């Protein structure tokens, strides 16, 4: 009987640790969303993996801008809209592509 009570306590602790981990991760991703132009203006729920993917693309976009490459970096709004449209978030797009 003692083992089952200890097991319940351990399981409860693990569940609590996992819950806090998920809350911190979700909060961090929402903060990340706020720092990505054009994405922060969308109030609808966007899957977290898409936010992370767009954050990587934004970092690459900024790197191109800082390196002053001969090629002009693409307008980042187009990058965001293409990503959302490509990944079946058409209802989130505020661009003309969403209406086709």
Biopython code that builds the backbone (N, CA, C, O; Angstrom):
import numpy as np
from Bio.PDB.StructureBuilder import StructureBuilder

atoms = [
    (1, "UNK", "N", (0.830, -1.193, 0.000)),
    (1, "UNK", "CA", (0.000, 0.000, 0.000)),
    (1, "UNK", "C", (0.877, 1.261, 0.000)),
    (1, "UNK", "O", (0.546, 2.258, -0.642)),
    (2, "UNK", "N", (1.981, 1.203, 0.718)),
    (2, "UNK", "CA", (2.871, 2.346, 0.799)),
    (2, "UNK", "C", (3.449, 2.688, -0.579)),
    (2, "UNK", "O", (3.601, 3.856, -0.938)),
    (3, "UNK", "N", (3.767, 1.628, -1.341)),
    (3, "UNK", "CA", (4.302, 1.848, -2.679)),
    (3, "UNK", "C", (3.331, 2.585, -3.583)),
    (3, "UNK", "O", (3.738, 3.471, -4.334)),
    (4, "UNK", "N", (2.085, 2.242, -3.525)),
    (4, "UNK", "CA", (1.119, 2.901, -4.406)),
    (4, "UNK", "C", (0.948, 4.372, -4.047)),
    (4, "UNK", "O", (0.768, 5.204, -4.936)),
    (5, "UNK", "N", (1.002, 4.703, -2.769)),
    (5, "UNK", "CA", (0.908, 6.107, -2.360)),
    (5, "UNK", "C", (2.143, 6.870, -2.821)),
    (5, "UNK", "O", (2.035, 8.003, -3.292)),
    (6, "UNK", "N", (3.315, 6.255, -2.686)),
    (6, "UNK", "CA", (4.547, 6.894, -3.144)),
    (6, "UNK", "C", (4.519, 7.059, -4.670)),
    (6, "UNK", "O", (4.926, 8.092, -5.201)),
    (7, "UNK", "N", (4.039, 6.037, -5.353)),
    (7, "UNK", "CA", (3.941, 6.113, -6.814)),
    (7, "UNK", "C", (2.992, 7.223, -7.239)),
    (7, "UNK", "O", (3.269, 7.940, -8.201)),
    (8, "UNK", "N", (1.892, 7.371, -6.544)),
    (8, "UNK", "CA", (0.946, 8.446, -6.864)),
    (8, "UNK", "C", (1.590, 9.810, -6.659)),
    (8, "UNK", "O", (1.411, 10.718, -7.470)),
    (9, "UNK", "N", (2.353, 9.949, -5.547)),
    (9, "UNK", "CA", (3.036, 11.216, -5.299)),
    (9, "UNK", "C", (4.073, 11.501, -6.385)),
    (9, "UNK", "O", (4.171, 12.630, -6.866)),
    (10, "UNK", "N", (4.835, 10.500, -6.768)),
    (10, "UNK", "CA", (5.841, 10.679, -7.826)),
    (10, "UNK", "C", (5.176, 11.055, -9.145)),
    (10, "UNK", "O", (5.626, 11.954, -9.854)),
    (11, "UNK", "N", (4.104, 10.352, -9.454)),
    (11, "UNK", "CA", (3.401, 10.646, -10.698)),
    (11, "UNK", "C", (2.848, 12.068, -10.672)),
    (11, "UNK", "O", (2.934, 12.791, -11.665)),
    (12, "UNK", "N", (2.283, 12.466, -9.535)),
    (12, "UNK", "CA", (1.764, 13.824, -9.393)),
    (12, "UNK", "C", (2.857, 14.867, -9.571)),
    (12, "UNK", "O", (2.631, 15.904, -10.195)),
    (13, "UNK", "N", (4.042, 14.600, -9.028)),
    (13, "UNK", "CA", (5.168, 15.532, -9.197)),
    (13, "UNK", "C", (5.595, 15.605, -10.662)),
    (13, "UNK", "O", (5.844, 16.685, -11.197)),
    (14, "UNK", "N", (5.675, 14.439, -11.299)),
    (14, "UNK", "CA", (6.057, 14.419, -12.719)),
    (14, "UNK", "C", (5.049, 15.186, -13.570)),
    (14, "UNK", "O", (5.426, 15.937, -14.470)),
    (15, "UNK", "N", (3.785, 14.993, -13.281)),
    (15, "UNK", "CA", (2.734, 15.698, -14.022)),
    (15, "UNK", "C", (2.866, 17.204, -13.812)),
    (15, "UNK", "O", (2.729, 17.977, -14.760)),
    (16, "UNK", "N", (3.130, 17.620, -12.586)),
    (16, "UNK", "CA", (3.283, 19.049, -12.289)),
    (16, "UNK", "C", (4.514, 19.628, -13.002)),
    (16, "UNK", "O", (4.454, 20.729, -13.550)),
    (17, "UNK", "N", (5.611, 18.895, -12.993)),
    (17, "UNK", "CA", (6.823, 19.351, -13.681)),
    (17, "UNK", "C", (6.550, 19.490, -15.175)),
    (17, "UNK", "O", (6.938, 20.484, -15.789)),
    (18, "UNK", "N", (5.891, 18.509, -15.753)),
    (18, "UNK", "CA", (5.557, 18.538, -17.179)),
    (18, "UNK", "C", (4.614, 19.699, -17.495)),
    (18, "UNK", "O", (4.784, 20.371, -18.513)),
    (19, "UNK", "N", (3.638, 19.939, -16.649)),
    (19, "UNK", "CA", (2.698, 21.038, -16.861)),
    (19, "UNK", "C", (3.425, 22.380, -16.854)),
    (19, "UNK", "O", (3.172, 23.223, -17.714)),
    (20, "UNK", "N", (4.332, 22.586, -15.886)),
    (20, "UNK", "CA", (5.099, 23.835, -15.820)),
    (20, "UNK", "C", (6.008, 23.993, -17.033)),
    (20, "UNK", "O", (6.169, 25.094, -17.560)),
    (21, "UNK", "N", (6.604, 22.879, -17.475)),
    (21, "UNK", "CA", (7.467, 22.904, -18.646)),
    (21, "UNK", "C", (6.683, 23.360, -19.879)),
    (21, "UNK", "O", (7.140, 24.224, -20.628)),
    (22, "UNK", "N", (5.515, 22.782, -20.080)),
    (22, "UNK", "CA", (4.678, 23.127, -21.235)),
    (22, "UNK", "C", (4.233, 24.589, -21.152)),
    (22, "UNK", "O", (4.212, 25.284, -22.167)),
    (23, "UNK", "N", (3.880, 25.059, -19.965)),
    (23, "UNK", "CA", (3.482, 26.461, -19.793)),
    (23, "UNK", "C", (4.630, 27.402, -20.143)),
    (23, "UNK", "O", (4.429, 28.401, -20.834)),
    (24, "UNK", "N", (5.850, 27.081, -19.659)),
    (24, "UNK", "CA", (7.007, 27.936, -19.962)),
    (24, "UNK", "C", (7.328, 27.915, -21.451)),
    (24, "UNK", "O", (7.637, 28.951, -22.040)),
    (25, "UNK", "N", (7.255, 26.743, -22.052)),
    (25, "UNK", "CA", (7.529, 26.626, -23.483)),
    (25, "UNK", "C", (6.506, 27.422, -24.295)),
    (25, "UNK", "O", (6.872, 28.167, -25.204)),
    (26, "UNK", "N", (5.243, 27.262, -23.967)),
    (26, "UNK", "CA", (4.188, 27.999, -24.681)),
    (26, "UNK", "C", (4.345, 29.497, -24.496)),
    (26, "UNK", "O", (4.181, 30.261, -25.446)),
    (27, "UNK", "N", (4.661, 29.922, -23.282)),
    (27, "UNK", "CA", (4.871, 31.347, -23.032)),
    (27, "UNK", "C", (6.042, 31.895, -23.830)),
    (27, "UNK", "O", (5.975, 33.004, -24.361)),
    (28, "UNK", "N", (7.107, 31.122, -23.912)),
    (28, "UNK", "CA", (8.275, 31.544, -24.685)),
    (28, "UNK", "C", (7.966, 31.662, -26.163)),
    (28, "UNK", "O", (8.428, 32.591, -26.826)),
    (29, "UNK", "N", (7.195, 30.736, -26.678)),
    (29, "UNK", "CA", (6.842, 30.782, -28.096)),
    (29, "UNK", "C", (5.916, 31.963, -28.371)),
    (29, "UNK", "O", (6.017, 32.586, -29.428)),
    (30, "UNK", "N", (5.026, 32.280, -27.451)),
    (30, "UNK", "CA", (4.154, 33.444, -27.646)),
    (30, "UNK", "C", (4.972, 34.741, -27.605)),
    (30, "UNK", "O", (4.675, 35.686, -28.336)),
    (31, "UNK", "N", (5.985, 34.784, -26.765)),
    (31, "UNK", "CA", (6.882, 35.957, -26.747)),
    (31, "UNK", "C", (7.623, 36.050, -28.077)),
    (31, "UNK", "O", (7.797, 37.141, -28.620)),
    (32, "UNK", "N", (8.056, 34.917, -28.594)),
    (32, "UNK", "CA", (8.736, 34.877, -29.883)),
    (32, "UNK", "C", (7.820, 35.398, -30.977)),
    (32, "UNK", "O", (8.253, 36.159, -31.842)),
    (33, "UNK", "N", (6.554, 34.994, -30.944)),
    (33, "UNK", "CA", (5.584, 35.456, -31.933)),
    (33, "UNK", "C", (5.470, 36.974, -31.918)),
    (33, "UNK", "O", (5.342, 37.601, -32.969)),
    (34, "UNK", "N", (5.515, 37.562, -30.731)),
    (34, "UNK", "CA", (5.394, 39.024, -30.613)),
    (34, "UNK", "C", (6.572, 39.750, -31.248)),
    (34, "UNK", "O", (6.453, 40.923, -31.600)),
    (35, "UNK", "N", (7.697, 39.080, -31.400)),
    (35, "UNK", "CA", (8.882, 39.745, -31.935)),
    (35, "UNK", "C", (9.045, 39.556, -33.444)),
    (35, "UNK", "O", (10.013, 40.042, -34.029)),
    (36, "UNK", "N", (8.110, 38.858, -34.072)),
    (36, "UNK", "CA", (8.187, 38.637, -35.516)),
    (36, "UNK", "C", (7.213, 39.588, -36.204)),
    (36, "UNK", "O", (6.003, 39.499, -35.994)),
    (37, "UNK", "N", (7.739, 40.503, -37.029)),
    (37, "UNK", "CA", (6.852, 41.445, -37.712)),
    (37, "UNK", "C", (5.797, 40.715, -38.538)),
    (37, "UNK", "O", (6.032, 39.614, -39.037)),
    (38, "UNK", "N", (4.657, 41.331, -38.670)),
    (38, "UNK", "CA", (3.509, 40.833, -39.431)),
    (38, "UNK", "C", (2.839, 39.649, -38.748)),
    (38, "UNK", "O", (1.624, 39.486, -38.867)),
    (39, "UNK", "N", (3.580, 38.837, -38.052)),
    (39, "UNK", "CA", (2.997, 37.685, -37.368)),
    (39, "UNK", "C", (2.345, 38.125, -36.071)),
    (39, "UNK", "O", (1.320, 37.578, -35.663)),
    (40, "UNK", "N", (2.942, 39.114, -35.426)),
    (40, "UNK", "CA", (2.396, 39.577, -34.146)),
    (40, "UNK", "C", (1.043, 40.255, -34.303)),
    (40, "UNK", "O", (0.297, 40.389, -33.333)),
    (41, "UNK", "N", (0.726, 40.684, -35.522)),
    (41, "UNK", "CA", (-0.551, 41.353, -35.765)),
    (41, "UNK", "C", (-1.699, 40.364, -35.955)),
    (41, "UNK", "O", (-2.863, 40.763, -35.949)),
    (42, "UNK", "N", (-1.385, 39.090, -36.123)),
    (42, "UNK", "CA", (-2.418, 38.079, -36.332)),
    (42, "UNK", "C", (-2.880, 37.580, -34.977)),
    (42, "UNK", "O", (-2.087, 37.036, -34.208)),
    (43, "UNK", "N", (-4.144, 37.761, -34.683)),
    (43, "UNK", "CA", (-4.657, 37.392, -33.364)),
    (43, "UNK", "C", (-5.079, 35.932, -33.274)),
    (43, "UNK", "O", (-5.162, 35.376, -32.179)),
    (44, "UNK", "N", (-5.345, 35.310, -34.414)),
    (44, "UNK", "CA", (-5.781, 33.918, -34.394)),
    (44, "UNK", "C", (-4.629, 33.009, -33.961)),
    (44, "UNK", "O", (-3.456, 33.372, -34.051)),
    (45, "UNK", "N", (-4.994, 31.841, -33.499)),
    (45, "UNK", "CA", (-4.013, 30.872, -33.037)),
    (45, "UNK", "C", (-3.209, 30.332, -34.214)),
    (45, "UNK", "O", (-3.771, 29.894, -35.218)),
    (46, "UNK", "N", (-1.897, 30.372, -34.077)),
    (46, "UNK", "CA", (-0.985, 29.839, -35.082)),
    (46, "UNK", "C", (-0.219, 28.703, -34.424)),
    (46, "UNK", "O", (0.279, 28.864, -33.310)),
    (47, "UNK", "N", (-0.116, 27.569, -35.082)),
    (47, "UNK", "CA", (0.614, 26.455, -34.478)),
    (47, "UNK", "C", (2.044, 26.852, -34.097)),
    (47, "UNK", "O", (2.704, 27.612, -34.805)),
    (48, "UNK", "N", (2.495, 26.328, -32.980)),
    (48, "UNK", "CA", (3.792, 26.721, -32.447)),
    (48, "UNK", "C", (4.940, 26.393, -33.389)),
    (48, "UNK", "O", (5.898, 27.161, -33.486)),
    (49, "UNK", "N", (4.859, 25.269, -34.081)),
    (49, "UNK", "CA", (5.964, 24.919, -34.974)),
    (49, "UNK", "C", (6.081, 25.921, -36.117)),
    (49, "UNK", "O", (7.176, 26.139, -36.636)),
    (50, "UNK", "N", (4.961, 26.536, -36.518)),
    (50, "UNK", "CA", (5.014, 27.545, -37.574)),
    (50, "UNK", "C", (5.652, 28.830, -37.058)),
    (50, "UNK", "O", (6.378, 29.506, -37.787)),
    (51, "UNK", "N", (5.380, 29.157, -35.813)),
    (51, "UNK", "CA", (6.006, 30.334, -35.207)),
    (51, "UNK", "C", (7.518, 30.145, -35.162)),
    (51, "UNK", "O", (8.275, 31.059, -35.487)),
    (52, "UNK", "N", (7.947, 28.962, -34.760)),
    (52, "UNK", "CA", (9.393, 28.685, -34.698)),
    (52, "UNK", "C", (10.001, 28.728, -36.099)),
    (52, "UNK", "O", (11.078, 29.291, -36.290)),
    (53, "UNK", "N", (9.315, 28.135, -37.078)),
    (53, "UNK", "CA", (9.812, 28.143, -38.453)),
    (53, "UNK", "C", (9.954, 29.574, -38.966)),
    (53, "UNK", "O", (10.949, 29.905, -39.612)),
    (54, "UNK", "N", (8.963, 30.425, -38.683)),
    (54, "UNK", "CA", (9.028, 31.818, -39.130)),
    (54, "UNK", "C", (10.099, 32.603, -38.376)),
    (54, "UNK", "O", (10.696, 33.522, -38.936)),
    (55, "UNK", "N", (10.347, 32.256, -37.127)),
    (55, "UNK", "CA", (11.415, 32.915, -36.376)),
    (55, "UNK", "C", (12.769, 32.624, -37.022)),
    (55, "UNK", "O", (13.611, 33.515, -37.137)),
    (56, "UNK", "N", (12.973, 31.383, -37.442)),
    (56, "UNK", "CA", (14.215, 31.025, -38.134)),
    (56, "UNK", "C", (14.335, 31.809, -39.434)),
    (56, "UNK", "O", (15.404, 32.335, -39.746)),
    (57, "UNK", "N", (13.255, 31.890, -40.185)),
    (57, "UNK", "CA", (13.279, 32.648, -41.446)),
    (57, "UNK", "C", (13.531, 34.131, -41.189)),
    (57, "UNK", "O", (14.211, 34.791, -41.975)),
    (58, "UNK", "N", (12.989, 34.653, -40.100)),
    (58, "UNK", "CA", (13.204, 36.065, -39.778)),
    (58, "UNK", "C", (14.670, 36.311, -39.425)),
    (58, "UNK", "O", (15.245, 37.323, -39.827)),
    (59, "UNK", "N", (15.263, 35.404, -38.689)),
    (59, "UNK", "CA", (16.688, 35.538, -38.357)),
    (59, "UNK", "C", (17.527, 35.515, -39.637)),
    (59, "UNK", "O", (18.454, 36.311, -39.788)),
    (60, "UNK", "N", (17.203, 34.608, -40.552)),
    (60, "UNK", "CA", (17.925, 34.568, -41.827)),
    (60, "UNK", "C", (17.719, 35.864, -42.621)),
    (60, "UNK", "O", (18.650, 36.377, -43.242)),
    (61, "UNK", "N", (16.507, 36.376, -42.591)),
    (61, "UNK", "CA", (16.192, 37.645, -43.267)),
    (61, "UNK", "C", (17.041, 38.779, -42.688)),
    (61, "UNK", "O", (17.626, 39.566, -43.432)),
    (62, "UNK", "N", (17.103, 38.857, -41.368)),
    (62, "UNK", "CA", (17.900, 39.907, -40.725)),
    (62, "UNK", "C", (19.387, 39.742, -41.029)),
    (62, "UNK", "O", (20.101, 40.727, -41.216)),
    (63, "UNK", "N", (19.843, 38.512, -41.077)),
    (63, "UNK", "CA", (21.247, 38.244, -41.397)),
    (63, "UNK", "C", (21.579, 38.744, -42.799)),
    (63, "UNK", "O", (22.624, 39.357, -43.015)),
    (64, "UNK", "N", (20.684, 38.480, -43.751)),
    (64, "UNK", "CA", (20.898, 38.987, -45.111)),
    (64, "UNK", "C", (20.970, 40.510, -45.122)),
    (64, "UNK", "O", (21.814, 41.094, -45.803)),
    (65, "UNK", "N", (20.089, 41.143, -44.372)),
    (65, "UNK", "CA", (20.083, 42.603, -44.320)),
    (65, "UNK", "C", (21.378, 43.141, -43.719)),
    (65, "UNK", "O", (21.928, 44.129, -44.204)),
    (66, "UNK", "N", (21.862, 42.493, -42.667)),
    (66, "UNK", "CA", (23.080, 42.956, -42.000)),
    (66, "UNK", "C", (24.324, 42.732, -42.848)),
    (66, "UNK", "O", (25.265, 43.525, -42.801)),
    (67, "UNK", "N", (24.329, 41.667, -43.612)),
    (67, "UNK", "CA", (25.510, 41.351, -44.426)),
    (67, "UNK", "C", (25.607, 42.210, -45.667)),
    (67, "UNK", "O", (26.618, 42.175, -46.369)),
    (68, "UNK", "N", (24.569, 42.981, -45.948)),
    (68, "UNK", "CA", (24.561, 43.849, -47.125)),
    (68, "UNK", "C", (24.944, 43.109, -48.389)),
    (68, "UNK", "O", (25.751, 43.593, -49.183)),
    (69, "UNK", "N", (24.372, 41.955, -48.570)),
    (69, "UNK", "CA", (24.633, 41.198, -49.796)),
    (69, "UNK", "C", (24.155, 41.996, -50.993)),
    (69, "UNK", "O", (23.319, 42.892, -50.876)),
    (70, "UNK", "N", (24.708, 41.649, -52.152)),
    (70, "UNK", "CA", (24.285, 42.340, -53.360)),
    (70, "UNK", "C", (22.815, 42.104, -53.673)),
    (70, "UNK", "O", (22.148, 42.967, -54.244)),
    (71, "UNK", "N", (22.320, 40.948, -53.301)),
    (71, "UNK", "CA", (20.910, 40.686, -53.573)),
    (71, "UNK", "C", (20.045, 41.334, -52.492)),
    (71, "UNK", "O", (20.370, 41.305, -51.305)),
    (72, "UNK", "N", (18.973, 41.898, -52.927)),
    (72, "UNK", "CA", (18.031, 42.550, -52.025)),
    (72, "UNK", "C", (17.234, 41.485, -51.278)),
    (72, "UNK", "O", (16.665, 40.602, -51.919)),
    (73, "UNK", "N", (17.173, 41.537, -49.939)),
    (73, "UNK", "CA", (16.367, 40.543, -49.225)),
    (73, "UNK", "C", (14.880, 40.714, -49.550)),
    (73, "UNK", "O", (14.391, 41.821, -49.771)),
    (74, "UNK", "N", (14.196, 39.598, -49.568)),
    (74, "UNK", "CA", (12.769, 39.609, -49.865)),
    (74, "UNK", "C", (12.013, 40.347, -48.763)),
    (74, "UNK", "O", (12.420, 40.338, -47.601)),
    (75, "UNK", "N", (10.919, 40.980, -49.142)),
    (75, "UNK", "CA", (10.050, 41.630, -48.168)),
    (75, "UNK", "C", (9.575, 40.571, -47.183)),
    (75, "UNK", "O", (8.996, 39.565, -47.592)),
    (76, "UNK", "N", (9.808, 40.780, -45.899)),
    (76, "UNK", "CA", (9.504, 39.736, -44.926)),
    (76, "UNK", "C", (8.008, 39.490, -44.789)),
    (76, "UNK", "O", (7.603, 38.393, -44.406)),
    (77, "UNK", "N", (7.191, 40.470, -45.087)),
    (77, "UNK", "CA", (5.743, 40.243, -45.050)),
    (77, "UNK", "C", (5.364, 39.141, -46.037)),
    (77, "UNK", "O", (4.512, 38.304, -45.740)),
    (78, "UNK", "N", (5.993, 39.140, -47.204)),
    (78, "UNK", "CA", (5.741, 38.083, -48.185)),
    (78, "UNK", "C", (6.174, 36.715, -47.661)),
    (78, "UNK", "O", (5.512, 35.708, -47.912)),
    (79, "UNK", "N", (7.281, 36.690, -46.939)),
    (79, "UNK", "CA", (7.769, 35.432, -46.371)),
    (79, "UNK", "C", (6.743, 34.879, -45.381)),
    (79, "UNK", "O", (6.432, 33.689, -45.403)),
    (80, "UNK", "N", (6.221, 35.748, -44.513)),
    (80, "UNK", "CA", (5.224, 35.322, -43.520)),
    (80, "UNK", "C", (3.963, 34.822, -44.218)),
    (80, "UNK", "O", (3.449, 33.752, -43.893)),
    (81, "UNK", "N", (3.475, 35.587, -45.160)),
    (81, "UNK", "CA", (2.236, 35.202, -45.838)),
    (81, "UNK", "C", (2.420, 33.914, -46.639)),
    (81, "UNK", "O", (1.527, 33.067, -46.662)),
    (82, "UNK", "N", (3.570, 33.763, -47.293)),
    (82, "UNK", "CA", (3.831, 32.523, -48.035)),
    (82, "UNK", "C", (3.860, 31.327, -47.094)),
    (82, "UNK", "O", (3.319, 30.269, -47.415)),
    (83, "UNK", "N", (4.485, 31.489, -45.945)),
    (83, "UNK", "CA", (4.564, 30.387, -44.978)),
    (83, "UNK", "C", (3.179, 30.008, -44.470)),
    (83, "UNK", "O", (2.850, 28.824, -44.394)),
    (84, "UNK", "N", (2.380, 30.982, -44.128)),
    (84, "UNK", "CA", (1.040, 30.691, -43.627)),
    (84, "UNK", "C", (0.168, 30.092, -44.719)),
    (84, "UNK", "O", (-0.605, 29.169, -44.465)),
    (85, "UNK", "N", (0.289, 30.610, -45.921)),
    (85, "UNK", "CA", (-0.524, 30.093, -47.018)),
    (85, "UNK", "C", (-0.097, 28.673, -47.380)),
    (85, "UNK", "O", (-0.933, 27.797, -47.599)),
    (86, "UNK", "N", (1.204, 28.462, -47.438)),
    (86, "UNK", "CA", (1.747, 27.157, -47.808)),
    (86, "UNK", "C", (1.344, 26.074, -46.817)),
    (86, "UNK", "O", (1.126, 24.926, -47.204)),
    (87, "UNK", "N", (1.245, 26.427, -45.566)),
    (87, "UNK", "CA", (0.977, 25.430, -44.532)),
    (87, "UNK", "C", (-0.470, 25.442, -44.073)),
    (87, "UNK", "O", (-0.766, 25.231, -42.897)),
    (88, "UNK", "N", (-1.358, 25.690, -45.011)),
    (88, "UNK", "CA", (-2.797, 25.541, -44.793)),
    (88, "UNK", "C", (-3.349, 26.464, -43.705)),
    (88, "UNK", "O", (-4.269, 26.099, -42.972)),
    (89, "UNK", "N", (-2.782, 27.646, -43.614)),
    (89, "UNK", "CA", (-3.330, 28.649, -42.700)),
    (89, "UNK", "C", (-3.987, 29.733, -43.532)),
    (89, "UNK", "O", (-3.925, 30.912, -43.182)),
    (90, "UNK", "N", (-4.598, 29.355, -44.601)),
    (90, "UNK", "CA", (-5.174, 30.335, -45.529)),
    (90, "UNK", "C", (-6.126, 31.288, -44.837)),
    (90, "UNK", "O", (-6.219, 32.457, -45.212)),
    (91, "UNK", "N", (-6.835, 30.799, -43.825)),
    (91, "UNK", "CA", (-7.779, 31.667, -43.128)),
    (91, "UNK", "C", (-7.068, 32.737, -42.304)),
    (91, "UNK", "O", (-7.706, 33.696, -41.870)),
    (92, "UNK", "N", (-5.759, 32.595, -42.079)),
    (92, "UNK", "CA", (-5.011, 33.595, -41.326)),
    (92, "UNK", "C", (-4.445, 34.673, -42.230)),
    (92, "UNK", "O", (-4.182, 35.793, -41.792)),
    (93, "UNK", "N", (-4.258, 34.322, -43.500)),
    (93, "UNK", "CA", (-3.627, 35.246, -44.429)),
    (93, "UNK", "C", (-4.543, 36.452, -44.675)),
    (93, "UNK", "O", (-5.756, 36.320, -44.840)),
    (94, "UNK", "N", (-3.934, 37.590, -44.691)),
    (94, "UNK", "CA", (-4.680, 38.802, -45.011)),
    (94, "UNK", "C", (-4.280, 39.292, -46.387)),
    (94, "UNK", "O", (-4.508, 40.448, -46.741)),
    (95, "UNK", "N", (-3.681, 38.398, -47.159)),
    (95, "UNK", "CA", (-3.209, 38.770, -48.483)),
    (95, "UNK", "C", (-4.184, 38.276, -49.545)),
    (95, "UNK", "O", (-5.113, 37.526, -49.243)),
    (96, "UNK", "N", (-3.974, 38.687, -50.755)),
    (96, "UNK", "CA", (-4.866, 38.298, -51.850)),
    (96, "UNK", "C", (-4.818, 36.801, -52.118)),
    (96, "UNK", "O", (-5.797, 36.239, -52.611)),
    (97, "UNK", "N", (-3.713, 36.142, -51.809)),
    (97, "UNK", "CA", (-3.595, 34.701, -52.045)),
    (97, "UNK", "C", (-4.607, 33.917, -51.228)),
    (97, "UNK", "O", (-5.013, 32.827, -51.632)),
    (98, "UNK", "N", (-5.018, 34.448, -50.092)),
    (98, "UNK", "CA", (-5.944, 33.727, -49.217)),
    (98, "UNK", "C", (-7.337, 33.636, -49.839)),
    (98, "UNK", "O", (-8.129, 32.765, -49.481)),
    (99, "UNK", "N", (-7.619, 34.516, -50.744)),
    (99, "UNK", "CA", (-8.958, 34.553, -51.303)),
    (99, "UNK", "C", (-9.103, 33.740, -52.574)),
    (99, "UNK", "O", (-10.201, 33.642, -53.121)),
    (100, "UNK", "N", (-8.014, 33.156, -53.054)),
    (100, "UNK", "CA", (-8.076, 32.367, -54.284)),
    (100, "UNK", "C", (-8.297, 30.914, -53.990)),
    (100, "UNK", "O", (-8.376, 30.102, -54.913)),
]
sb = StructureBuilder()
sb.init_structure("model")
sb.init_model(0)
sb.init_chain("A")
sb.init_seg("    ")
for serial, (resi, resn, name, xyz) in enumerate(atoms, 1):
    if name == "N":
        sb.init_residue(resn, " ", resi, " ")
    sb.init_atom(name, np.array(xyz, "f"), 0.0, 1.0, " ", f" {name:<3s}", serial, name[0])
structure = sb.get_structure()
